[in-house]
Amino acid sequence: MTPRIVNLEEKRLIGQNIKMSLIDNKTGFLWRKFAPRIKEILNRISEDKISMQVYPPNFHNQFHPKQEFEKWATVEVHDFKNMPDEMEAFTLQEGLYAVFTYKGSSADGKVFEYIFSEWMPRSKFKIDDRPHFEVLGKKYRNDDKDSEEEIWIPITTS
């Protein structure tokens, strides 16, 4: 699986977030809370959903499955006007990303094992301390083996 390298332009996101760890995974809870309210966000850029992780500095260098991070359920918007109640704005800064197209169940963590244990050490890149995210487009089907999504990993050459 070879990623494409993309210089992401700034994105404006609206959504909800929760603190969690990999051991105490609350992703399903967050999306069940957010998904029914997406229709309230009137200035969306696309139908895509964005699942985002904001890790503390050096999360991957000092990894522990109990370490907490912010998990976001979001959509991209033109601006932050008319934001629904109980939702928050997030500006995703521009930067370099490795983008992996993944086909398979979102419950299968082997793709992340490959990215961090095989692809990253062999590449000329390092993980950057910026948000990681997945774009859940029209072909995304959650735990379905035929599902497709894009996995965006922030990278740097320094």
ZARO-190116 format. One record per residue (C-alpha): residue in three letters; x, y, z. Coordinates in steps of 0.25 Angstrom, whole numbers, plus 5000, padded with zeros to 4 digits. Example, Ala and Ser with C-alpha at 12.3 -4.5 7.8 and 13.67 -1.06 7.14 Angstrom:
<pts>
ALA504949825031SER505549965029
</pts>
This chain:
<pts>
MET500050005000THR500750134995PRO500150265000ARG500050394992ILE500850504998VAL499850634999ASN500150775004LEU498750795010GLU498150935010GLU497550985022LYS496150925025ARG495050985034LEU494250875042ILE493050875050GLY492750755059GLN492750695073ASN493950635081ILE494150545093LYS495450505101MET495750355100SER496850255099LEU497050135090ILE496750045102ASP495450135105ASN495050155091LYS493750245090THR493750265075GLY492450195073PHE491750275084LEU492250405078TRP491750375064ARG490450325069LYS490250465076PHE490850545064ALA490250475051PRO488750505054ARG489150655055ILE489950665042LYS488750725035GLU488750845044ILE490150885038LEU489650965026ASN490951015020ARG491650885017ILE492650865006SER492350725003GLU491650605008ASP492950545013LYS493050525028ILE494450545035SER494850455047MET495950525054GLN496950505065VAL497750615072TYR498850545080PRO499650615090PRO501150645087ASN502050525085PHE500850425086HIS501450325076ASN502850335082GLN502350305096PHE501150215092HIS500250155102PRO498850105099LYS498350175112GLN498850305108GLU497650405105PHE497450485092GLU496350565086LYS495450495076TRP494650585067ALA493450545058THR493350665048VAL492950715034GLU493650815026VAL493050955024HIS493151085016ASP493151165029PHE492751165044LYS491551245042ASN490251185048MET490851075056PRO489850985063ASP489750975078GLU490750885085MET491650875073GLU493050935072ALA493950995061PHE495350935058THR496350995048LEU497150885042GLN498550955038GLU499150935025GLY500350835024LEU500850705018TYR500150575019ALA500350435015VAL498950385009PHE498650245009THR497350185002TYR496850075011LYS495849965006GLY495349875017SER494649885031SER494950005040ALA495049905051ASP496249845045GLY497449915051LYS498549845043VAL498549965033PHE499050055044GLU500049945049TYR500549945034ILE500650095033PHE501350115047SER502249995047GLU502549975033TRP502350085024MET502750205033PRO504150145037ARG504450115022SER504050255017LYS504850375018PHE503750445027LYS503450455042ILE502050465048ASP501750615051ASP501050665063ARG499750705056PRO498350645055HIS498250505048PHE496850485041GLU496050395032VAL495150435021LEU493950355021GLY493350375007LYS492250314999LYS492950174999TYR493050175014ARG492250065020ASN492750055035ASP493149905038ASP492849855024LYS493949785017ASP493649855004SER493749995011GLU494750095006GLU495350225013GLU496550315013ILE497450315024TRP498250445026ILE499550435034PRO500350565037ILE501750555032THR503050645032THR504450625026SER505150695038
</pts>
